[in-house]
Amino acid sequence: MAFTELDSWLSARAAADQFSGVVLVRSGDRTLFSGAYGWASRRWPVPNTLDTRFDTASITKLFTAVAALRLVDEGRLDLDASIGGFVDLADTAISPDVTVRHLLTHTSGIGDDADEEAGENYEDLWVDKPVYSVVRTRDHLPNFVHKPPNFAPGQGCRYCNVGYILVGLVIESITGVPYRDHIKEAVFARARMSTSDFFDRRDAVRDVAEGWDPVEDDAGRITGWRQNIFSYPPIGSPDGGAHVTASDLVRFLRALRGGELLSAERTAQFLTPQVLHHREDGDEVWYGFGLEFTLGPDGAVRNYYKDGGNAGVSGVARHYPAEDLDVVVLSNAQRGGLAVIREVDRRIRIS
């Protein structure tokens, strides 16, 4: 693999304040590349290490999807059951025809709290609403339940963060356990993700990266750094915000493929593209149950992945089946992470 100069390239980007985070590439039990760069905190400063736990943003959706499909395996959930059987959505804009399958595959049509494809900004939700008022899963409901739908359930496809909020409420309704506690038992423990958790950013916890983004002047020069403490709620939810190490994220991917988290039938379902989405910018993406898929010209899966981004956060967890490679990039800055993800992917493709 073409990783011989990757460390110097990443180090140069970190020195120029263009990347802060970790990169890990593994094939089976072999580590092909690993490196930690930049600062876990810019206030002190504290450097990132391979043991640093990063906010994963939307990568968390994978854990939510696995937890839901485990309930299907246990006979406690039907993917085609109405969401109304689990969550009281009377007097809202959400149709009773929305199912759990719709929510997991972004085909529900419900209005998102911040519609990324429409150019809405998630940070704007917190201009007039304190972030600390949204801690429980159901605290997110007022942000979206009265927004008009984009289309009837099953009649289209559009990425929707809050669909996973509703899946989290389904999980809580069935198990009687708060979402985060259930994920720690049903997913993290089973996948041996021993250091992963949902950390409240108001708490002092070792080895947890803080999210920082640059403040720039009109000429694009960095004039300072701003922490993301007012950009979204202080603790993670079903659509984003779990904290993991790069190694734990690889463990999750391997446990998933190895049938340690789901039955053989459900594992195959999870690793199969479900719905093709034509984005408004002209791009196409295949959605699965949380995962997204890149197909080759022959229709075979070239790789599958889940990425995530938010203020002070960016990252990806990706698997290349033909090469048997797991790739994780986690960053505690929104800026710079995507360029690193693309560069690692480019080096894999040309090798």
C-alpha positions as CSV (number, residue, x, y, z in Angstrom):
1,M,0.0,0.0,0.0
2,A,1.1,3.5,-0.8
3,F,1.6,4.8,2.8
4,T,5.3,5.5,2.7
5,E,5.0,9.3,2.8
6,L,1.7,9.6,4.4
7,D,3.1,10.3,7.9
8,S,5.2,13.3,6.6
9,W,2.1,14.6,4.6
10,L,-0.1,14.4,7.7
11,S,2.6,16.0,9.9
12,A,2.9,18.9,7.5
13,R,-0.9,19.4,7.5
14,A,-1.0,19.3,11.3
15,A,1.9,21.8,11.5
16,A,-0.1,24.1,9.2
17,D,-3.3,23.7,11.4
18,Q,-5.0,21.8,8.6
19,F,-5.5,18.5,10.4
20,S,-5.9,17.4,14.0
21,G,-6.7,13.8,14.7
22,V,-5.8,10.1,14.1
23,V,-5.5,7.8,11.1
24,L,-5.5,4.0,11.3
25,V,-5.3,1.5,8.5
26,R,-5.5,-2.2,9.2
27,S,-5.7,-5.5,7.3
28,G,-6.9,-8.2,9.6
29,D,-4.6,-8.1,12.6
30,R,-1.9,-6.1,10.8
31,T,-1.6,-2.4,11.2
32,L,-0.5,-0.9,7.9
33,F,-0.5,2.6,9.1
34,S,-1.2,4.6,12.3
35,G,-0.6,8.1,13.4
36,A,-1.8,10.8,15.7
37,Y,-1.5,14.5,14.9
38,G,-2.4,17.9,16.3
39,W,-4.0,18.8,19.6
40,A,-6.7,17.1,21.8
41,S,-7.1,20.5,23.4
42,R,-5.9,23.8,22.1
43,R,-6.4,25.5,25.4
44,W,-3.5,23.9,27.2
45,P,-2.3,22.3,24.7
46,V,-2.6,18.5,24.9
47,P,-1.5,16.3,21.9
48,N,-3.8,13.7,20.3
49,T,-2.6,10.1,20.7
50,L,-3.9,6.8,19.3
51,D,-5.7,6.3,22.6
52,T,-7.6,9.6,22.3
53,R,-11.4,9.2,22.1
54,F,-13.1,11.3,19.5
55,D,-16.6,12.5,19.0
56,T,-17.8,10.4,15.9
57,A,-20.7,12.7,14.9
58,S,-22.9,10.7,12.5
59,I,-20.8,7.5,12.6
60,T,-22.9,6.9,15.7
61,K,-25.8,6.0,13.4
62,L,-24.1,2.7,12.8
63,F,-24.4,1.8,16.5
64,T,-28.1,2.8,16.5
65,A,-28.8,0.7,13.4
66,V,-27.1,-2.3,14.8
67,A,-29.0,-2.0,18.1
68,A,-32.3,-1.8,16.2
69,L,-31.5,-4.8,14.0
70,R,-30.5,-6.8,17.1
71,L,-34.1,-6.2,18.4
72,V,-35.3,-7.6,15.0
73,D,-33.1,-10.7,15.6
74,E,-34.7,-11.1,19.0
75,G,-38.2,-10.9,17.6
76,R,-39.0,-7.7,19.5
77,L,-39.1,-5.4,16.5
78,D,-40.5,-5.5,12.9
79,L,-38.7,-3.2,10.5
80,D,-42.0,-2.5,8.8
81,A,-43.9,-1.5,11.9
82,S,-45.3,2.0,12.2
83,I,-43.3,4.4,14.3
84,G,-46.6,5.4,15.9
85,G,-46.7,2.1,17.7
86,F,-43.6,3.1,19.8
87,V,-43.6,6.9,19.9
88,D,-46.5,9.2,20.5
89,L,-46.5,11.5,17.5
90,A,-50.1,12.7,17.6
91,D,-50.6,16.3,16.5
92,T,-47.2,16.3,14.6
93,A,-46.3,16.4,10.9
94,I,-45.0,12.8,11.0
95,S,-47.1,10.4,9.1
96,P,-48.2,7.2,10.9
97,D,-47.1,5.4,7.7
98,V,-43.5,6.0,8.6
99,T,-41.8,2.7,9.5
100,V,-38.5,1.8,11.2
101,R,-37.2,0.7,7.8
102,H,-37.9,4.1,6.4
103,L,-36.1,5.8,9.2
104,L,-33.0,3.6,8.9
105,T,-32.7,4.0,5.1
106,H,-33.5,7.7,4.9
107,T,-36.8,7.1,3.0
108,S,-39.2,8.4,5.7
109,G,-39.6,11.8,4.1
110,I,-39.8,13.5,7.5
111,G,-38.4,17.0,7.8
112,D,-34.9,17.1,9.4
113,D,-34.0,19.4,12.3
114,A,-31.4,20.9,10.0
115,D,-31.7,19.8,6.4
116,E,-28.2,19.7,5.1
117,E,-29.2,19.2,1.5
118,A,-31.3,22.4,1.7
119,G,-28.4,24.3,3.2
120,E,-29.7,24.6,6.7
121,N,-27.1,24.8,9.5
122,Y,-27.3,22.7,12.6
123,E,-25.7,25.3,14.7
124,D,-28.5,27.7,14.0
125,L,-30.9,25.5,16.1
126,W,-29.1,26.7,19.2
127,V,-29.2,30.4,18.7
128,D,-32.4,30.8,20.8
129,K,-32.4,27.4,22.5
130,P,-29.7,26.4,25.1
131,V,-27.8,23.3,24.2
132,Y,-27.9,22.0,27.7
133,S,-31.7,21.7,27.6
134,V,-31.4,18.8,25.2
135,V,-29.9,15.7,26.9
136,R,-32.5,13.0,26.7
137,T,-33.5,11.4,23.4
138,R,-37.0,12.8,23.5
139,D,-35.6,16.4,24.1
140,H,-34.8,16.5,20.4
141,L,-38.5,16.1,19.3
142,P,-39.5,19.8,19.3
143,N,-36.7,20.5,16.8
144,F,-38.4,18.6,14.0
145,V,-41.8,17.0,14.6
146,H,-43.7,19.9,13.3
147,K,-41.6,20.5,10.1
148,P,-43.5,19.6,6.9
149,P,-42.4,16.3,5.2
150,N,-40.3,16.3,2.0
151,F,-42.3,13.4,0.5
152,A,-44.6,10.6,1.5
153,P,-43.0,7.7,3.4
154,G,-41.2,5.4,1.0
155,Q,-41.7,7.7,-2.0
156,G,-38.3,9.2,-2.1
157,C,-34.9,9.3,-0.3
158,R,-33.2,12.1,1.5
159,Y,-30.6,12.0,4.3
160,C,-32.3,12.6,7.6
161,N,-30.5,12.8,10.9
162,V,-33.6,12.8,13.1
163,G,-34.9,9.6,11.6
164,Y,-32.3,8.0,13.9
165,I,-33.5,10.0,16.9
166,L,-36.9,8.3,16.3
167,V,-35.1,4.9,16.0
168,G,-33.5,5.6,19.4
169,L,-36.9,6.3,20.9
170,V,-38.1,3.0,19.5
171,I,-35.1,1.2,21.2
172,E,-36.0,2.9,24.5
173,S,-39.7,2.0,24.1
174,I,-38.9,-1.7,23.5
175,T,-36.0,-2.1,26.0
176,G,-37.2,0.3,28.8
177,V,-33.5,1.4,29.0
178,P,-32.1,4.8,28.1
179,Y,-30.6,4.8,24.6
180,R,-27.0,5.4,25.6
181,D,-27.1,2.7,28.3
182,H,-28.5,0.2,25.8
183,I,-25.8,1.0,23.2
184,K,-23.1,0.5,25.8
185,E,-24.4,-3.0,26.6
186,A,-25.8,-4.2,23.2
187,V,-23.0,-2.8,20.9
188,F,-19.9,-1.5,22.7
189,A,-19.6,-4.4,25.1
190,R,-20.3,-7.1,22.5
191,A,-17.8,-5.6,20.1
192,R,-15.2,-5.3,22.8
193,M,-15.1,-1.5,22.4
194,S,-13.7,-1.2,25.9
195,T,-13.0,2.5,25.9
196,S,-16.0,3.8,24.0
197,D,-18.8,5.8,25.6
198,F,-21.0,8.8,25.4
199,F,-19.2,11.6,27.3
200,D,-20.8,14.8,28.5
201,R,-18.6,17.7,27.3
202,R,-19.3,19.4,30.6
203,D,-17.5,16.6,32.5
204,A,-13.7,16.2,33.0
205,V,-12.8,12.9,31.4
206,R,-9.3,11.8,30.5
207,D,-8.3,11.1,26.9
208,V,-11.3,12.7,25.3
209,A,-10.6,15.2,22.5
210,E,-12.2,18.7,22.6
211,G,-13.6,20.0,19.3
212,W,-12.1,23.2,17.9
213,D,-12.4,25.1,14.7
214,P,-10.4,28.1,13.4
215,V,-11.7,31.6,13.4
216,E,-10.6,33.3,10.2
217,D,-10.5,36.9,8.9
218,D,-11.7,38.0,5.5
219,A,-8.5,36.9,3.9
220,G,-8.8,33.4,5.3
221,R,-6.0,33.8,7.9
222,I,-6.6,32.0,11.2
223,T,-7.0,34.6,14.0
224,G,-8.0,32.2,16.7
225,W,-9.8,29.0,17.7
226,R,-13.4,28.5,18.9
227,Q,-14.5,25.4,20.9
228,N,-17.8,23.7,19.8
229,I,-19.4,23.7,23.2
230,F,-22.4,25.8,22.0
231,S,-22.7,24.2,18.6
232,Y,-24.8,21.1,19.6
233,P,-26.0,19.3,22.8
234,P,-23.4,18.4,25.4
235,I,-23.9,14.6,25.1
236,G,-24.4,12.3,22.2
237,S,-27.8,11.0,20.9
238,P,-28.9,8.3,18.4
239,D,-27.9,10.4,15.4
240,G,-24.5,11.3,16.6
241,G,-22.0,12.0,19.3
242,A,-20.5,8.7,20.6
243,H,-16.9,8.9,21.6
244,V,-14.5,6.1,20.4
245,T,-10.9,5.4,19.7
246,A,-9.8,4.5,16.2
247,S,-9.0,1.0,17.4
248,D,-12.4,0.6,18.9
249,L,-14.0,1.6,15.6
250,V,-12.0,-1.0,13.7
251,R,-13.1,-3.6,16.4
252,F,-16.7,-2.6,15.6
253,L,-16.3,-3.1,11.9
254,R,-14.7,-6.5,12.4
255,A,-17.3,-7.6,15.0
256,L,-20.0,-6.6,12.6
257,R,-18.6,-8.6,9.6
258,G,-17.8,-11.5,11.9
259,G,-21.3,-12.0,13.0
260,E,-20.7,-11.1,16.6
261,L,-23.4,-8.4,16.7
262,L,-26.1,-9.7,14.4
263,S,-27.4,-12.9,13.0
264,A,-26.1,-14.1,9.7
265,E,-29.3,-13.0,7.9
266,R,-29.2,-9.6,9.6
267,T,-25.5,-9.1,9.0
268,A,-25.9,-9.8,5.3
269,Q,-28.8,-7.3,5.3
270,F,-26.7,-4.7,7.0
271,L,-23.9,-5.1,4.5
272,T,-26.1,-4.8,1.5
273,P,-27.1,-1.5,-0.3
274,Q,-30.8,-0.8,0.1
275,V,-31.7,2.5,-1.6
276,L,-30.1,4.6,-4.3
277,H,-30.3,8.3,-3.6
278,H,-29.8,11.0,-6.2
279,R,-28.5,14.1,-4.4
280,E,-29.5,17.6,-5.6
281,D,-25.8,18.3,-6.3
282,G,-25.8,15.5,-8.9
283,D,-24.0,12.9,-6.8
284,E,-25.4,9.4,-6.2
285,V,-25.1,7.4,-3.0
286,W,-26.4,4.0,-2.0
287,Y,-27.8,3.9,1.6
288,G,-28.0,0.8,3.7
289,F,-29.0,0.6,7.4
290,G,-26.7,3.3,8.5
291,L,-23.9,2.4,6.0
292,E,-23.3,4.1,2.7
293,F,-21.8,2.2,-0.3
294,T,-19.5,2.9,-3.2
295,L,-20.1,0.5,-6.1
296,G,-17.8,-0.3,-9.0
297,P,-18.8,-0.3,-12.7
298,D,-19.7,-3.9,-12.4
299,G,-22.1,-3.1,-9.5
300,A,-19.9,-4.8,-6.9
301,V,-19.3,-3.0,-3.6
302,R,-16.0,-1.2,-3.8
303,N,-16.2,0.0,-0.2
304,Y,-18.7,0.8,2.5
305,Y,-18.5,3.5,5.1
306,K,-20.1,6.0,7.4
307,D,-18.7,9.5,7.7
308,G,-19.6,12.2,10.1
309,G,-19.1,15.9,10.5
310,N,-20.1,18.7,12.8
311,A,-18.6,21.8,14.3
312,G,-15.3,20.6,15.8
313,V,-15.8,17.0,14.4
314,S,-15.1,15.0,11.3
315,G,-14.3,11.4,10.5
316,V,-15.0,8.2,8.6
317,A,-15.0,4.5,9.2
318,R,-14.6,2.6,5.9
319,H,-14.0,-1.0,4.8
320,Y,-12.6,-2.1,1.4
321,P,-13.7,-5.8,0.9
322,A,-11.4,-6.7,-2.0
323,E,-8.3,-5.4,-0.1
324,D,-9.6,-6.5,3.3
325,L,-8.8,-3.0,4.7
326,D,-10.4,-1.1,7.5
327,V,-9.7,2.6,7.5
328,V,-10.6,5.0,10.3
329,V,-10.0,8.8,10.3
330,L,-11.1,10.7,13.3
331,S,-10.6,14.5,13.8
332,N,-11.5,17.0,16.5
333,A,-11.9,19.7,13.9
334,Q,-14.4,20.1,11.1
335,R,-11.8,21.7,8.9
336,G,-9.2,19.5,7.3
337,G,-10.7,16.0,8.0
338,L,-12.3,15.6,4.6
339,A,-9.1,16.3,2.7
340,V,-7.3,13.6,4.8
341,I,-10.1,11.1,4.2
342,R,-9.8,11.7,0.4
343,E,-6.0,11.4,0.5
344,V,-6.1,8.1,2.3
345,D,-8.7,6.8,-0.1
346,R,-6.6,7.9,-3.1
347,R,-3.5,6.1,-1.8
348,I,-5.5,2.9,-1.4
349,R,-7.0,3.2,-4.9
350,I,-3.6,3.7,-6.6
351,S,-1.8,1.0,-4.7
